[in-house]
Amino acid sequence: MLTVVIIVAAVVVVAAAAYALTRRDTTGSALKRRFGPEYDRAIARHNGDTAAAQQELGDRVKRHGALKERPLPADSLARYEAEWAGVQRRFVDSPQQAMADAATLLARLAQERGYPGPEQYDEQVAALSVHHAHEVEGYRTVRLAARGGGGTEELREALLAARSLYDVLTGGAGHVDGGRPAGPVEPGDDPQPPAAQDDIPAAARPRGAEAGIRTTEGK
């Protein structure tokens, strides 16, 4: 009888701890720290309804917060680096095609790192936003740019934004052959975005800058 009581008590303690952790992850201040620009974007999507935005972001954390990124094998990294270099070269003669290729590459790369596949785009973006809140907008932007429209400078900015997500997904911390494997983001983490490398061929850059692309798709 005493054993049963101890087991029941242990279960209750574990459940209470799990509830407290989930609660801490989904409070407004924790969500704001964790999601950064995504927090403001969610509020705008809900027309200023903070409670609805927090509910959406809290749901994302519950679904994807425990996701652990899979290490990227060295051969896969080499393949993606070659593909990304090809995307940048292609930008000179076919910027629109480069946008489509960049979006496809990011979708496959995210899936290989352990995120939902491209056939579940909304869930893929939701999961990426939980772990890479500062960079996920680049993925949305390049997908939107791939649909058409926009001047050369707009497309160049879109590719630079996409490059920021590419960089964090291929970063050294996630490689099998070195570094600390990438894991779940801790509650309240607000990692700063890495500076995007402007290595798009200079020949593709117009002299006059045009307005940037505004995204409206996805979560």
Phi, psi and chi 1 to 4 in degrees:
 res  aa     phi    psi   chi1   chi2   chi3   chi4
   1 MET       -  -43.5 -178.6   64.8  178.9      -
   2 LEU   -61.8  -37.7  179.4   59.0      -      -
   3 THR   -61.9  -42.9  -58.6      -      -      -
   4 VAL   -61.9  -42.6  173.5      -      -      -
   5 VAL   -62.1  -42.1  171.6      -      -      -
   6 ILE   -63.5  -42.5  -67.5  173.9      -      -
   7 ILE   -64.0  -45.2  -68.1  174.3      -      -
   8 VAL   -61.2  -42.5  171.2      -      -      -
   9 ALA   -63.0  -40.3      -      -      -      -
  10 ALA   -64.2  -41.0      -      -      -      -
  11 VAL   -62.6  -42.5  170.1      -      -      -
  12 VAL   -62.4  -43.0  170.5      -      -      -
  13 VAL   -63.3  -44.4  169.2      -      -      -
  14 VAL   -63.0  -43.2  170.3      -      -      -
  15 ALA   -62.9  -41.6      -      -      -      -
  16 ALA   -64.7  -40.3      -      -      -      -
  17 ALA   -65.6  -41.5      -      -      -      -
  18 ALA   -63.8  -40.7      -      -      -      -
  19 TYR   -63.9  -43.1  173.8   79.7      -      -
  20 ALA   -63.3  -39.9      -      -      -      -
  21 LEU   -65.7  -44.1 -178.8   59.3      -      -
  22 THR   -62.7  -41.1  -60.2      -      -      -
  23 ARG   -62.1  -42.2  178.7   68.8  176.5  171.0
  24 ARG   -65.0  -36.8 -175.8 -177.1   67.2  176.3
  25 ASP   -66.9  -26.1  -76.0    0.1      -      -
  26 THR  -114.9   14.0   55.6      -      -      -
  27 THR   -74.2  158.5   58.9      -      -      -
  28 GLY   -57.3  -46.3      -      -      -      -
  29 SER   -66.1  -39.0   57.7      -      -      -
  30 ALA   -66.7  -40.8      -      -      -      -
  31 LEU   -63.9  -41.1  -70.0  171.0      -      -
  32 LYS   -64.4  -41.2 -169.0  167.8 -173.9  176.7
  33 ARG   -66.8  -40.6  -72.0 -165.3  -56.3  -88.2
  34 ARG   -72.6  -43.7 -179.9  168.2 -162.5  161.6
  35 PHE   -91.9  -19.8  -78.1   96.0      -      -
  36 GLY    52.5 -118.1      -      -      -      -
  37 PRO   -62.0  -27.9   22.5  -34.3      -      -
  38 GLU   -66.9  -29.4  -79.1  -70.9  -59.7      -
  39 TYR   -64.1  -48.4 -176.3   86.6      -      -
  40 ASP   -65.2  -37.3  -65.1  -28.7      -      -
  41 ARG   -64.3  -40.6 -171.1  178.0 -168.3  -83.1
  42 ALA   -65.2  -39.9      -      -      -      -
  43 ILE   -63.3  -41.4  -69.7  177.6      -      -
  44 ALA   -64.1  -39.4      -      -      -      -
  45 ARG   -63.0  -30.6  -86.9  170.0   42.0   81.1
  46 HIS   -99.0   21.8  -72.1  -80.7      -      -
  47 ASN    54.3   41.8  -60.8  -45.8      -      -
  48 GLY    86.0    1.3      -      -      -      -
  49 ASP   -80.6   95.4 -172.8  -22.5      -      -
  50 THR   -61.9  -41.4  -59.0      -      -      -
  51 ALA   -61.9  -42.2      -      -      -      -
  52 ALA   -66.8  -40.1      -      -      -      -
  53 ALA   -64.0  -43.0      -      -      -      -
  54 GLN   -65.7  -35.6  -69.7  177.7   -6.4      -
  55 GLN   -63.0  -44.2  179.0   65.8   46.8      -
  56 GLU   -62.7  -47.4  177.0 -170.9  -35.1      -
  57 LEU   -67.4  -37.9  -63.6  176.4      -      -
  58 GLY   -62.2  -39.1      -      -      -      -
  59 ASP   -63.6  -38.1  -72.3  -16.0      -      -
  60 ARG   -62.3  -43.2  -67.3 -168.0 -152.1  177.2
  61 VAL   -62.3  -42.9  172.9      -      -      -
  62 LYS   -63.1  -37.4  -68.6  174.6 -176.8  176.6
  63 ARG   -78.6  -37.0  -65.6 -162.3  -50.4  -86.6
  64 HIS  -125.6   -1.1  -54.9  -66.2      -      -
  65 GLY   -62.1  -30.2      -      -      -      -
  66 ALA   -88.2    0.1      -      -      -      -
  67 LEU   -61.0  132.3 -177.1  149.7      -      -
  68 LYS  -112.5  120.0 -175.0  173.5 -177.6 -179.9
  69 GLU   -63.7  134.5  -67.4 -177.5  -21.3      -
  70 ARG   -76.8  141.0  -69.0 -164.7  -68.3  -99.3
  71 PRO   -60.9  150.7  -22.9   33.9      -      -
  72 LEU   -99.4  116.7 -169.7   64.2      -      -
  73 PRO   -59.3  152.3  -23.0   34.6      -      -
  74 ALA   -59.5  -38.1      -      -      -      -
  75 ASP   -69.0  -34.7   58.0  -17.8      -      -
  76 SER   -67.4  -41.4  -68.1      -      -      -
  77 LEU   -59.2  -45.1  173.3   62.4      -      -
  78 ALA   -61.4  -39.3      -      -      -      -
  79 ARG   -65.4  -45.0 -176.4  178.6   71.3 -108.3
  80 TYR   -66.0  -38.1  -75.5  117.7      -      -
  81 GLU   -62.2  -41.2  -72.6  179.1  -20.2      -
  82 ALA   -66.2  -40.9      -      -      -      -
  83 GLU   -65.7  -41.6  -70.7 -176.5   22.5      -
  84 TRP   -66.3  -38.3 -170.2  -94.3      -      -
  85 ALA   -61.3  -37.5      -      -      -      -
  86 GLY   -66.1  -39.1      -      -      -      -
  87 VAL   -59.5  -44.6  167.0      -      -      -
  88 GLN   -67.2  -37.9  -67.4 -180.0  150.3      -
  89 ARG   -66.7  -40.5  -71.0 -167.6  -60.7  -89.5
  90 ARG   -64.6  -25.8 -159.1  166.3  -58.5  120.2
  91 PHE   -58.4  -31.9 -174.5   87.7      -      -
  92 VAL   -61.1  -45.6  175.9      -      -      -
  93 ASP   -98.8  -24.8  -62.9  -42.1      -      -
  94 SER  -145.2   75.6 -176.7      -      -      -
  95 PRO   -56.4  -39.6  -23.8   34.8      -      -
  96 GLN   -64.6  -42.2 -152.9   68.1   60.2      -
  97 GLN   -65.7  -36.0 -175.7   59.9   48.1      -
  98 ALA   -61.8  -37.3      -      -      -      -
  99 MET   -62.2  -47.2  -63.0  -61.8  103.4      -
 100 ALA   -63.0  -42.0      -      -      -      -
 101 ASP   -66.2  -38.9  -67.7  -15.0      -      -
 102 ALA   -64.7  -42.0      -      -      -      -
 103 ALA   -63.7  -42.0      -      -      -      -
 104 THR   -65.7  -41.5  -60.9      -      -      -
 105 LEU   -61.8  -46.0 -174.3  156.2      -      -
 106 LEU   -63.2  -37.8  -72.5  174.9      -      -
 107 ALA   -63.2  -44.4      -      -      -      -
 108 ARG   -68.9  -40.4  -72.6 -169.8  -69.9  105.1
 109 LEU   -63.0  -44.6  174.7   56.4      -      -
 110 ALA   -60.9  -41.8      -      -      -      -
 111 GLN   -63.8  -40.6 -176.3  176.0   28.9      -
 112 GLU   -66.3  -29.4 -172.2  163.4   -8.9      -
 113 ARG   -79.4   -3.8  -68.3  -55.6  -50.4  -86.6
 114 GLY   112.4    2.5      -      -      -      -
 115 TYR   -84.0  162.9  -67.8   91.6      -      -
 116 PRO   -54.3  153.2  -27.3   36.3      -      -
 117 GLY   -75.1  169.2      -      -      -      -
 118 PRO   -63.5  -20.3   21.0  -32.7      -      -
 119 GLU   -71.9  -13.5   69.9  -79.0   -3.0      -
 120 GLN  -114.8   59.9  -55.0  175.3   65.9      -
 121 TYR   -54.2  -47.9  170.5   72.6      -      -
 122 ASP   -60.3  -42.5  -73.5  -16.7      -      -
 123 GLU   -70.8  -34.0  -79.6  -57.0  -68.3      -
 124 GLN   -62.7  -45.9 -173.0  180.0   58.3      -
 125 VAL   -66.4  -40.4  170.4      -      -      -
 126 ALA   -60.5  -44.2      -      -      -      -
 127 ALA   -66.5  -42.2      -      -      -      -
 128 LEU   -62.8  -36.4  -75.2  167.4      -      -
 129 SER   -66.9  -29.3   74.3      -      -      -
 130 VAL   -69.1  -36.8  170.9      -      -      -
 131 HIS  -103.8  -21.6  -63.9  -88.7      -      -
 132 HIS  -138.9   61.6  -59.6  -64.2      -      -
 133 ALA   -61.9  -30.9      -      -      -      -
 134 HIS   -79.2  -19.4  -72.5  -80.5      -      -
 135 GLU  -109.5  -17.9  -64.1   82.4   19.2      -
 136 VAL   -63.3  -27.8   68.7      -      -      -
 137 GLU   -61.1  -29.8 -175.6   66.5   10.2      -
 138 GLY   -61.9  -34.1      -      -      -      -
 139 TYR   -67.5  -45.9 -176.5   25.7      -      -
 140 ARG   -59.8  -43.6  -64.2 -170.1 -174.7  101.9
 141 THR   -63.2  -44.0  -59.7      -      -      -
 142 VAL   -71.7  -32.1   80.7      -      -      -
 143 ARG   -65.2  -41.5  -84.3  177.8   56.0   95.9
 144 LEU   -65.7  -41.9 -177.4   61.6      -      -
 145 ALA   -63.7  -31.7      -      -      -      -
 146 ALA   -66.7  -18.2      -      -      -      -
 147 ARG   -77.4  -13.6  -63.4  177.5 -178.8  176.4
 148 GLY   120.4  160.1      -      -      -      -
 149 GLY    86.7  164.6      -      -      -      -
 150 GLY    94.5  143.5      -      -      -      -
 151 GLY   -81.4  177.1      -      -      -      -
 152 THR   -60.4  -40.9  -56.3      -      -      -
 153 GLU   -67.2  -37.5  179.0   62.3   14.7      -
 154 GLU   -61.1  -44.0  -70.0  176.4  -62.1      -
 155 LEU   -68.0  -36.4  -61.6 -178.5      -      -
 156 ARG   -63.3  -43.3 -171.7 -178.4   74.9   85.4
 157 GLU   -63.4  -36.6  -68.4  -64.3  -29.2      -
 158 ALA   -64.3  -41.8      -      -      -      -
 159 LEU   -67.9  -36.6 -168.4   56.3      -      -
 160 LEU   -64.4  -40.1  -75.4  175.1      -      -
 161 ALA   -64.4  -40.8      -      -      -      -
 162 ALA   -65.3  -33.1      -      -      -      -
 163 ARG   -61.5  -32.0  174.6   61.5 -173.2 -100.8
 164 SER   -64.0  -38.9   67.1      -      -      -
 165 LEU   -71.7  -40.6 -179.9   59.8      -      -
 166 TYR   -55.7  -43.1  168.7   82.8      -      -
 167 ASP   -63.3  -44.4  -76.8  -18.0      -      -
 168 VAL   -71.9  -29.9  -62.6      -      -      -
 169 LEU   -78.6  -20.0  -69.6  177.8      -      -
 170 THR  -109.2   10.0   58.0      -      -      -
 171 GLY   -59.7  154.9      -      -      -      -
 172 GLY   -57.5  -27.0      -      -      -      -
 173 ALA   -66.8  -17.7      -      -      -      -
 174 GLY  -101.7    2.4      -      -      -      -
 175 HIS   -80.5  143.9  -59.2  167.5      -      -
 176 VAL   -65.8  -32.8  166.4      -      -      -
 177 ASP   -93.1   18.0   55.6  -13.2      -      -
 178 GLY   168.2  153.3      -      -      -      -
 179 GLY    86.5  176.1      -      -      -      -
 180 ARG   -85.6  124.2  176.5  179.9   58.3   82.0
 181 PRO   -55.8  140.1  -23.2   34.2      -      -
 182 ALA   -71.3  138.8      -      -      -      -
 183 GLY  -131.3 -171.1      -      -      -      -
 184 PRO   -62.2  146.0  -19.8   31.4      -      -
 185 VAL   -74.2  135.3  177.3      -      -      -
 186 GLU   -74.9  150.5  -67.5  -60.8  -39.4      -
 187 PRO   -54.6  132.8  -24.2   33.6      -      -
 188 GLY    85.2   -5.9      -      -      -      -
 189 ASP   -62.7  142.1  -82.5    0.1      -      -
 190 ASP  -138.2   69.2 -173.4   18.2      -      -
 191 PRO   -63.2  141.6   24.9  -34.1      -      -
 192 GLN   -80.4  140.8  -67.7  -58.4  -50.6      -
 193 PRO   -70.9  140.1   26.8  -34.4      -      -
 194 PRO   -71.6  153.3   27.8  -34.5      -      -
 195 ALA   -70.4  126.6      -      -      -      -
 196 ALA   -68.3  139.7      -      -      -      -
 197 GLN   -87.6  121.2  -61.6 -177.8   32.0      -
 198 ASP   -87.1   77.2 -170.6   -8.0      -      -
 199 ASP  -115.1   25.1   47.6    7.0      -      -
 200 ILE   -71.8  136.3  -62.7  173.0      -      -
 201 PRO   -47.9  134.2  -28.2   35.6      -      -
 202 ALA   -61.1  -29.0      -      -      -      -
 203 ALA   -63.1  -20.4      -      -      -      -
 204 ALA   -89.1   -1.8      -      -      -      -
 205 ARG   -92.9  124.1  -57.5  174.3 -171.0  169.8
 206 PRO   -75.2  161.7   29.6  -35.3      -      -
 207 ARG   -75.3  -34.7  -66.9 -176.9  180.0  179.5
 208 GLY  -104.5  126.4      -      -      -      -
 209 ALA   -76.6  140.7      -      -      -      -
 210 GLU  -109.3  173.3  -58.2  168.1   18.4      -
 211 ALA   -65.0  149.0      -      -      -      -
 212 GLY   -76.1  161.3      -      -      -      -
 213 ILE   -74.4  140.3  -67.4  175.8      -      -
 214 ARG  -109.5  128.4  -61.5  179.5   61.3 -173.3
 215 THR   -98.9  147.9   63.1      -      -      -
 216 THR  -134.5   -4.5   56.9      -      -      -
 217 GLU   -90.6  161.7   72.8  166.2   62.0      -
 218 GLY    69.4 -176.7      -      -      -      -
 219 LYS   -87.7      -  -68.7 -175.0  177.0 -179.3
